[in-house]
Amino acid sequence: MYNDILDAVVGRLRELFGDEYGICTEPAEQGTNGPCFFVQLQESTEKPMIGPRYFRKTEILIRYQPEETPGIVREMNRAAEVLMNGMESVTLADGSRLRGTGRSALPDLERRQLIFRVSYNLFVIKTRQEETTMETIEIEKGMVK
């Protein structure tokens, strides 16, 4: 499921920004030049609900490395606006849509990158293993001596 969500995020980034932006889901190598995105699973939590249902929260971290230009801050602001609006939902390969919640954008001027976080939440149903039960039991009344 996590790789499906990452694939959906990468696909949505391609729709929003086009093929001229690099998109990586593996650790970045030194010397990577912008403009490019680095996408990774930040944190995933799971909470049991009623019956076999579980609520799963999947936080995605997107780092945007803009091209080194004099207007780098304005470019990060533009990208933050596109991400804030565009990552509101993603579509998985099976056609189901996930809504992005908790979206936040933080410019990191020291590293010259934009840090964008979004959570995609869903319910999963886990099948339980069939338990073996006793076939019969006999109970006798009386005192044991």
Secondary structure, DSSP 8 states (H G I E B T S, - for coil): -HHHHHHHHHHHHHHHH-TTSEEESS---TT--SSEEEEEEEEEEEEE-STTEEEEEEEEEEEEE----TTHHHHHHHHHHHHHHHTTEEE-TTS-EEEEEEEEEEEETTTTEEEEEEEEEEEEE---------S------S---
